[in-house]
Amino acid sequence: MKFQAPVGTEEERNSGQIWPGDWLDANKWVGTNPPKYQLGPGNLAYHTGADLNRPGDKDKLAPIFSIGDGVVRYARLVTKGTWGNLIVINHGIVDGKPLFSRYAHVEEIQPNVIEGQSIKMGTYLAKVGNQFGVFPYHLHFDISTTDKLNHMPTYWPGLDLNGCKEHFVNPKDWLSSEHIVGSLPDVSGEIIPSDNKPDRTNVIPISPTWYVIVSEITIYKNPNNTSEKLGTLTRGAGISIGNEGVKNENLIWGRINGGNLNGAWIAIRKADQTESYLSTNQIQSLGNVTDKPNKNLESDQTQPTSTTWYVTISQAFIHKAPNNSSEKTGMLSRGKQVILGNEGVRNQGMDWAKIVGSTFEGDWIAIRKSDQSESYLSTNRPQ
């Protein structure tokens, strides 16, 4: 099949004109005799695609369309001085390789063009812009046949000729040719093996900062533990995550929003809510943790200022003293709250705190392992 041009009338696009009507390419792809072009004073670069415009600013605010079916990978303002508003579409596997199309300097991104949204060929994406007056009106358009734009939607090779040729193709030649469409991306925007499709789930708050509450957690290319590992975060590290996730391998996964790992995936918690790895609340200190436990430690502690904590595991036992061998006085299930003081003791490889208020006044509960590899309570209510 053939993909369509990103501009032009419906008749022109359906006819396969590349480029349609009086649209022209002001800065062509690098080609075999690569020219450099000037972005600004002293700022030269090789061009990754085409700069499409029409004579006399007739392209001002002209509609821009998706060249094929796919999923919106990126749709937002980068900066006013570089890309302006940028859209990247993931078209899945075409000719046996990943395919991404990119549309830059646009204005008025349409309301249905949101990250993770499935779209069709010819979907109205945005309007031709001038990057807030930085450039003349035109559409920067390029096509990548690697997954570079999946992880770096704003990637720009500049004077790296090899990078330009490795990740981008001549858009005019590519659109003029027939192609074999393989797997389309699922709504997460990733190519997931058919036997490992995640369920879409809207369970994640809109782009808050989340904090790692285990000793270390791995970041993956796709929302499963068998995909490529892209990095790790240690306990206490903060990261921004978008508001949609997927359920896969009994885990709820969130997609990282921004930074060097933009678009990568991280597990937030087990799907059955028996264990959490991230929290929207920054890790709280227990205050002064005394590392000399014994049966009568509670008498050595001063009465602390109270804080509300929530159970983040399936059940947490309450003990008469800060050790697991002491008498159990009760049990709290996941999501239940308890008021704790700000001082604790360390015993049996765990940090313990004394309960204040309620029928368990003066009893003890374990908050986490002392090596911070696992937490049982959090000051943030489980999502």
Secondary structure as UniProt FT lines:
FT   HELIX           10..15
FT   TURN            21..22
FT   STRAND          24..25
FT   STRAND          36..40
FT   TURN            41..42
FT   STRAND          43..46
FT   STRAND          50..53
FT   HELIX           55..57
FT   TURN            58..61
FT   STRAND          63..65
FT   STRAND          70..77
FT   TURN            80..83
FT   STRAND          85..94
FT   TURN            95..96
FT   STRAND          97..107
FT   TURN            111..112
FT   TURN            115..116
FT   STRAND          118..119
FT   TURN            121..122
FT   STRAND          124..127
FT   TURN            131..134
FT   STRAND          138..144
FT   HELIX           148..151
FT   TURN            153..154
FT   TURN            158..159
FT   HELIX           161..167
FT   STRAND          168..169
FT   HELIX           171..175
FT   TURN            187..188
FT   HELIX           194..196
FT   STRAND          199..201
FT   STRAND          209..212
FT   STRAND          216..220
FT   TURN            225..226
FT   STRAND          229..234
FT   TURN            235..236
FT   STRAND          238..248
FT   TURN            249..250
FT   STRAND          251..256
FT   TURN            260..263
FT   STRAND          265..270
FT   TURN            271..272
FT   STRAND          278..279
FT   STRAND          289..290
FT   TURN            295..296
FT   HELIX           297..300
FT   STRAND          307..311
FT   STRAND          315..319
FT   TURN            324..325
FT   STRAND          328..333
FT   TURN            334..335
FT   STRAND          337..347
FT   TURN            348..349
FT   STRAND          350..355
FT   TURN            359..362
FT   STRAND          364..369
FT   TURN            370..371
FT   STRAND          377..378
//
